[in-house]
Amino acid sequence: MLRVAFENAVMLARPWRIPLLLVCGALLGACAAAPQTGLPVGLVPAATRQVLLVTTGGWDATDATVQRLERAGGGWAAIGAPIRATVGRSGLGWGVGLHRDGRGPQKYEGDGRAPAGMFELGTAFGYTATAPDGVRVPWRGTDARDYFVDDASSPDYNQWRRIGEDEPNDPRAHWNSCEELRRSDHQYELAMVVAHNAGCVPGRGSAIFLHVWREPGSATSGCTAMDREDLLAVLRWLDPAAQPLLVQAPARVLPSMRPASGG
């Protein structure tokens, strides 16, 4: 509508109308340059300069879109093309993070939902001793003795634990349930810890990662998964100095999200 008004003004222009035309042109330029990310004003802390935004079509949807965002002036700019991803087989549910829960389901252990909300990103990990070239975030190589505990009755719940070299590698001797971080498949060949439920509240969900999907479009047990090359591009983009955060929610819920304090 603004463009039509501008074109009509050009057709009817008189010398005294020139200032008006300049204003209209400036408005058109501002509208074209404005980043359209959907992030609510005030959601992300001022110190954060990178956001990994994951959106879905609804609470029960399993297909997701990942967009890399960087601060640009007073707003956010998209970096690179959107990335296809998947979330939990049951969709999303509010997790425990840096946000206030809104309306919708909550995330619990074993429910098949990935956590919605705003979260810090932790250590990247994989099957090599050193990080791939270009990855700047902290890296940890895994082997058969590395586990992430999802036994809600254990004091080690939602924590990375390693069985020492001086004892049998028998996770059942320590926990009722845990996630092997050196799997026999490729899903954790490249991965990153999401700091969901950092306070380790029993039963609110554990072992949440970004990782390689089992196959294109396959849902997860509660993580966010994508193609290996896409995940590698994300890890290479992440800059610890930018204090990056993961924001994950159904697209229609995103505009109403608020931080845990203030806002």
C-alpha positions as CSV (number, residue, x, y, z in Angstrom):
1,M,0.0,0.0,0.0
2,L,2.9,2.4,0.8
3,R,4.5,1.6,-2.5
4,V,1.3,2.4,-4.4
5,A,1.0,5.7,-2.6
6,F,4.6,6.5,-3.4
7,E,4.1,5.8,-7.2
8,N,1.0,7.9,-7.3
9,A,2.8,10.8,-5.7
10,V,5.5,10.5,-8.4
11,M,2.9,10.7,-11.2
12,L,1.4,13.8,-9.6
13,A,4.6,15.5,-8.5
14,R,5.0,19.2,-8.3
15,P,8.1,21.1,-7.1
16,W,6.6,21.7,-3.7
17,R,5.9,18.0,-3.3
18,I,9.6,17.0,-3.6
19,P,10.2,16.9,0.2
20,L,7.2,14.6,0.6
21,L,8.6,12.2,-2.1
22,L,11.9,12.1,-0.3
23,V,10.3,11.1,2.9
24,C,8.2,8.4,1.2
25,G,11.3,7.0,-0.5
26,A,13.2,6.9,2.9
27,L,10.2,5.0,4.4
28,L,10.2,2.5,1.6
29,G,14.0,1.9,2.1
30,A,13.6,1.4,5.8
31,C,10.8,-1.1,5.3
32,A,12.9,-3.1,2.8
33,A,15.9,-3.2,5.1
34,A,14.0,-4.1,8.3
35,P,15.0,-7.6,9.5
36,Q,11.9,-9.9,9.8
37,T,13.0,-12.4,12.4
38,G,10.0,-12.6,14.7
39,L,12.1,-12.2,17.9
40,P,10.2,-10.2,20.4
41,V,11.8,-6.9,21.6
42,G,13.4,-7.5,25.0
43,L,13.5,-11.3,24.9
44,V,17.2,-11.7,24.4
45,P,19.8,-10.1,26.8
46,A,21.6,-7.1,25.4
47,A,25.0,-8.9,25.6
48,T,23.8,-11.7,23.2
49,R,24.8,-11.0,19.6
50,Q,23.9,-14.4,18.1
51,V,20.6,-16.3,18.3
52,L,19.9,-19.7,16.8
53,L,16.2,-19.5,16.2
54,V,14.2,-22.8,15.7
55,T,10.5,-22.6,14.8
56,T,7.9,-25.1,14.1
57,G,4.3,-25.0,12.8
58,G,2.7,-25.9,16.1
59,W,3.2,-27.7,19.5
60,D,2.9,-31.2,17.9
61,A,4.8,-30.5,14.7
62,T,8.1,-32.3,14.2
63,D,9.5,-30.4,11.2
64,A,11.4,-27.3,12.1
65,T,13.3,-24.4,10.5
66,V,16.6,-23.1,11.9
67,Q,17.7,-19.6,11.2
68,R,21.0,-18.0,12.3
69,L,20.5,-14.4,13.6
70,E,23.0,-11.7,14.4
71,R,22.4,-8.3,15.9
72,A,22.2,-5.5,13.3
73,G,21.7,-2.0,14.6
74,G,18.6,-2.1,16.7
75,G,17.3,-5.4,15.4
76,W,18.4,-8.8,14.0
77,A,19.6,-9.9,10.6
78,A,19.3,-13.4,9.2
79,I,22.6,-15.1,8.3
80,G,22.5,-17.6,5.5
81,A,19.6,-19.6,4.2
82,P,17.1,-21.3,6.6
83,I,18.0,-24.8,7.6
84,R,15.6,-27.7,7.6
85,A,15.5,-29.6,11.0
86,T,13.4,-31.8,13.2
87,V,12.5,-31.8,16.8
88,G,10.9,-34.4,19.2
89,R,8.6,-37.0,17.9
90,S,5.8,-35.4,20.0
91,G,6.7,-31.9,19.0
92,L,7.7,-29.2,21.6
93,G,6.9,-28.4,25.2
94,W,8.0,-25.6,27.5
95,G,11.4,-26.5,28.9
96,V,13.4,-25.1,31.9
97,G,15.5,-22.2,30.7
98,L,15.9,-18.4,30.5
99,H,12.2,-17.7,29.6
100,R,8.8,-17.6,31.2
101,D,6.4,-20.4,30.2
102,G,3.4,-19.4,28.3
103,R,0.3,-21.4,27.3
104,G,1.0,-24.9,26.0
105,P,2.5,-28.2,27.1
106,Q,5.5,-28.6,29.3
107,K,8.5,-30.8,28.7
108,Y,9.0,-33.9,30.9
109,E,11.4,-36.8,30.9
110,G,10.5,-39.4,28.3
111,D,7.6,-37.4,26.7
112,G,9.2,-37.2,23.3
113,R,9.0,-33.4,23.2
114,A,11.9,-31.1,22.6
115,P,12.1,-28.1,24.9
116,A,10.6,-24.8,23.8
117,G,12.1,-21.6,25.3
118,M,15.4,-19.8,25.5
119,F,18.6,-21.6,26.4
120,E,22.3,-21.2,26.7
121,L,24.4,-23.5,24.4
122,G,27.0,-25.7,26.0
123,T,29.9,-27.9,24.9
124,A,30.1,-29.2,21.3
125,F,31.2,-32.8,21.1
126,G,31.8,-35.6,18.6
127,Y,33.8,-38.7,17.6
128,T,37.1,-36.8,17.0
129,A,39.6,-35.7,19.7
130,T,39.8,-32.2,18.3
131,A,37.1,-29.9,16.9
132,P,36.5,-29.7,13.1
133,D,38.3,-26.8,11.4
134,G,36.6,-23.4,12.1
135,V,34.7,-24.5,15.2
136,R,35.4,-22.0,18.0
137,V,33.0,-23.2,20.7
138,P,34.4,-25.5,23.4
139,W,34.8,-29.1,22.1
140,R,35.1,-32.5,23.8
141,G,35.9,-35.7,22.0
142,T,33.9,-38.7,23.2
143,D,34.6,-42.4,23.6
144,A,32.7,-45.5,24.9
145,R,33.0,-44.3,28.6
146,D,31.1,-41.0,28.1
147,Y,27.4,-40.9,29.2
148,F,24.7,-38.4,29.8
149,V,22.5,-39.4,32.7
150,D,18.7,-39.5,32.2
151,D,17.9,-41.4,35.4
152,A,15.7,-39.0,37.3
153,S,16.3,-40.8,40.6
154,S,20.1,-40.3,40.3
155,P,22.1,-37.3,41.8
156,D,23.8,-37.3,38.4
157,Y,20.6,-36.6,36.5
158,N,21.0,-34.4,33.4
159,Q,24.8,-34.4,33.7
160,W,27.6,-35.6,31.6
161,R,29.5,-38.4,33.4
162,R,32.5,-40.5,32.5
163,I,33.3,-43.9,33.9
164,G,36.9,-44.1,34.9
165,E,39.5,-46.2,33.3
166,D,40.1,-48.0,36.5
167,E,36.7,-49.6,36.7
168,P,34.5,-51.7,34.4
169,N,32.6,-49.8,31.8
170,D,29.2,-50.8,33.1
171,P,26.8,-47.9,33.2
172,R,24.1,-50.0,34.8
173,A,26.2,-50.2,37.9
174,H,25.8,-46.5,38.2
175,W,22.5,-45.4,36.7
176,N,19.1,-47.0,35.8
177,S,19.2,-45.1,32.5
178,C,21.7,-43.0,30.5
179,E,22.5,-41.9,27.0
180,E,25.7,-43.2,25.3
181,L,27.6,-40.3,23.8
182,R,29.7,-42.5,21.6
183,R,26.9,-44.3,19.7
184,S,27.3,-46.9,17.1
185,D,25.6,-44.6,14.6
186,H,26.4,-41.2,13.3
187,Q,23.9,-39.1,15.3
188,Y,26.5,-37.9,17.8
189,E,29.3,-37.7,15.4
190,L,28.7,-34.0,15.6
191,A,26.6,-32.6,18.4
192,M,26.2,-29.8,21.0
193,V,24.8,-29.7,24.5
194,V,21.7,-27.5,25.0
195,A,21.7,-26.1,28.6
196,H,18.0,-27.1,29.2
197,N,17.1,-27.8,32.8
198,A,20.5,-26.6,34.0
199,G,19.3,-26.9,37.6
200,C,18.7,-30.6,37.0
201,V,15.1,-30.6,38.3
202,P,14.2,-34.3,38.4
203,G,11.8,-35.3,35.7
204,R,11.8,-32.1,33.7
205,G,14.0,-33.5,30.9
206,S,17.6,-34.4,30.2
207,A,20.2,-35.0,27.6
208,I,19.0,-32.3,25.2
209,F,21.4,-31.8,22.2
210,L,21.7,-30.4,18.7
211,H,22.8,-33.4,16.7
212,V,22.9,-35.0,13.3
213,W,19.5,-36.5,12.3
214,R,19.1,-40.3,11.8
215,E,17.9,-39.7,8.3
216,P,16.4,-36.7,6.5
217,G,13.2,-35.6,8.2
218,S,13.4,-38.1,11.1
219,A,12.1,-36.9,14.4
220,T,14.0,-37.3,17.7
221,S,13.4,-38.3,21.3
222,G,13.6,-34.7,22.4
223,C,16.6,-33.1,20.7
224,T,16.9,-30.8,17.6
225,A,18.5,-32.6,14.6
226,M,19.6,-31.6,11.1
227,D,21.9,-32.6,8.3
228,R,25.6,-33.0,9.3
229,E,26.8,-30.3,7.0
230,D,24.2,-27.9,8.2
231,L,25.1,-28.5,11.8
232,L,28.7,-28.1,11.0
233,A,27.9,-24.7,9.5
234,V,26.0,-23.7,12.6
235,L,28.9,-24.7,14.9
236,R,31.4,-22.8,12.7
237,W,29.2,-19.7,12.9
238,L,28.8,-19.8,16.7
239,D,31.1,-17.4,18.5
240,P,31.5,-17.8,22.2
241,A,32.2,-14.1,22.6
242,A,28.8,-13.3,21.1
243,Q,27.1,-15.2,24.0
244,P,24.8,-17.1,21.7
245,L,21.5,-18.5,22.7
246,L,19.0,-21.0,21.4
247,V,15.4,-19.8,21.0
248,Q,13.0,-22.5,20.1
249,A,9.2,-22.3,19.9
250,P,6.2,-22.7,17.6
251,A,6.2,-19.8,15.2
252,R,2.8,-18.4,16.4
253,V,4.0,-18.6,20.1
254,L,7.3,-16.7,19.4
255,P,5.9,-13.2,19.5
256,S,4.6,-13.6,23.0
257,M,7.7,-15.1,24.6
258,R,9.2,-13.2,27.5
259,P,12.5,-13.6,29.5
260,A,12.4,-15.3,32.9
261,S,13.0,-11.9,34.7
262,G,12.0,-8.5,33.6
263,G,10.3,-7.9,30.2
